Amino acid sequence: MAHTTTGPVPYIIGMDIGGTNCRIGGVCSDLKLMEPVAKYNSRALFNTDEPEQILIEMIDNFIRTHPDGTPAGICIGFPGTVNKTKDTVISCPNLLAFTNRNIAGPLEEHFHIPVVAEHDVLLLLSYDMKLLGLEDADCIVSFYLGTGLGNGIYIHGRFLDGKNGVSGELGHIPLYGKTDPCPCGNTGCAELYCSGRALERLQEAAFPDIPLESVFSHYDRLPRLHEFIDYMAMAFTTEINILDPDYIILAGGVIQMKDFPYDDLCRQIRHYARKPYPEQALCFKEGSNHPFAGILGAGVYMWNRL
């Protein structure tokens, strides 16, 4: 009787680099997550002039601790803009070490496998599309309200990149009459008024006696929170009215907070949407709250690419 031999299991190394935490994991072709996922402090780790070398050391360590598998590719999500060829981070305001750095080149030279640098929002969208069975949709817009306002667009079978790879920067649409400075270099950007950081500033200034994690439990009696939701709705609907999407994915740490007024947000979006369409045909979907969605999305994205 012939014996069947199986070699090492191929997997994608997915990295989710946030402004606070950095996670690295393996994703098999069936999208099963390899345990354990390694977690690091981003600010401590990438306070360096050679972030590529830190990434190489992290990935080398991950490969050593998973000897039963063999990496087929590397996909890294960054909280910033990435160029169209997916090898260089253009701007990363919360982790400046990565700004204007070619990431894929040195890693491909070291590991001899394909490497992609991507905007973290598109990896989250990749996972949500797979999870929700939306891969055949013609147009999807996604809004991830976390520390900032993340926005991913999928249209006509591909993610929208734009000429320079930086499309979908909805958080940096200027609001009329607003002049507060934004870390991006402009003033009055929407992200200053509807994002996790904006919510923190609002809580500290307007209702410091209420813990941040439970502010939405007091939504009915706090007009400033209604204004916060209104800013979100206006920003989101700006894009919805332009693209008339099949689906609208809403997710992110703020939207997934306790007692977040999800239905009220949807009502406000309908209020601002063009009548009769797209208003009468808006289709909202809640995105995943999986703690490793960024890693899983990197796996989905890269397996589709290979």
PyMOL commands that set and color helices and strands:
alter all, ss='L'
color gray80, all
select helices_A, chain A and resi 42-45+51-64+96-98+104-111+120-132+170-172+190-192+196-206+212-221+223-243+262-272+279-281+293-305
alter helices_A, ss='H'
color red, helices_A
select strands_A, chain A and resi 9-17+21-28+33-41+69-78+81-82+88-91+101-102+115-119+139-145+149-155+158-159+247-251+284-286
alter strands_A, ss='S'
color yellow, strands_A
deselect
rebuild
show_as cartoon
